[in-house]
Amino acid sequence: MRYLDQLADRIDAQQSVNLFRQRLVVDSARFEQIEVAGDRLINFSSNDYLGLAHHPKLKESVSFATETMGVGSGASHLVTGHQDVHRALELKLAEFTHAESALVFSSGYMANLAVISTLVGRRGAVVADKLNHASLIDGAILSRGKLLRYRHKDLADAESRLVGLKGGADLLVSDSVFSMDGDLADVSGLQSLSEHYDVPLLLDDAHGFGILGEGRGIRAHEKLRDNVIIVGTLGKALGVYGAFVAGPQLLIQALIQFARPYIYTTSIPPSMAAATLKSIELLETEPARLQTLFNNINQFKALAKCRNLPIVESDTPIQPIVVKDSARALRISNELRRRGYLLTAIRPPTVPAGSARLRLTLSAAHSFEQIKSLVEELSIVLDLEL
Ligand SMILES: *Cc1c(COP(=O)(O)O)cnc(C)c1O
């Protein structure tokens, strides 16, 4: 059929510019060790920044909740899928992130679609950083409002977009920690703009929650007011699955009424909510894990500077090595894999054209020895004519 020929052409074109995507099949994983096609590798590409995805206490809470509540929740939140453990998690998330209220979602992708499409109308606009996550762009498309993008972290450019708005239900939105670069937005500057122009601010804290502000996220880290809307994911530093929106009570009530990505989907399994509660308890009672992560970040940066690796300015677990060319990024990634390290190549359109990179992520589960030998291998591989 014709559509298959058309798809084949599009896939060929993708291949010819080195943008063909392939999934790794992971045979097994345990903390930072991962087995892919028989190769045992040290994983420097996971968002499980604290190693919590493999914590025995989280596994235990999954088993216990599954025994008592079942595997699947069986329905959406507005039917019979809103269980006691979801309610308990929402209360805990609100308290933990210093918000009036919180709402649990199936994924960060859907939470972003929900907030943006609920707040922004057809006559409104989404004012967004150019390097925001794809889900924030898709939220703007779903809202049918205009998408106005400003230069990365350029508040004057952001302001020039806000000045021109006509007051048709608008939103200012940014990643808190940029997912492919690891740098932080000027969130207090954004908060000031939001208040001055009376446009709500949404911060996507996917890579801040669990890490910044002793794990409480960007609001605690930068002492932001509770009218700032936060989206956090449970699938990264918390090691589980799902996401949440934290903000004013009225916003949460409106999402329950109007947000289609909230209403028309099955709630997360009760075991995931239970494991997240355990994860937050560990963040509160065992701060050493976070300390280990920051030690690892500092050690990596110091070693990388000694070896003159092309790292960028980032104090978060995301430490990209930008090599620009997509084909070269793939060859370097393959060579590192041959040497026992998993660092996936990230290519456009996930990152801007000409900025392909290895997205290196650090975890509290990495040992000093592993980080040290990675830096040595990286400095050798980056010097090869690949
Ligand atoms: C991963 C990510 C999301 C999506 O979260 P999921 O829970 O994985 O759907 C949203 N925003 C950013 C910045 C992310 O990195």
The ligand as an ORCA input file, in Angstrom:
! r2SCAN-3c Opt
* xyz 0 1
  C      11.432     13.029     31.190
  C      10.871     14.383     31.073
  C       9.488     14.592     31.001
  C       8.532     13.455     30.887
  O       8.359     12.792     32.083
  P       7.845     11.268     32.047
  O       7.350     11.024     33.407
  O       9.016     10.445     31.653
  O       6.756     11.237     31.002
  C       9.018     15.878     31.000
  N       9.864     16.920     31.034
  C      11.196     16.771     31.093
  C      12.078     17.971     31.152
  C      11.741     15.493     31.095
  O      13.067     15.336     31.114
*
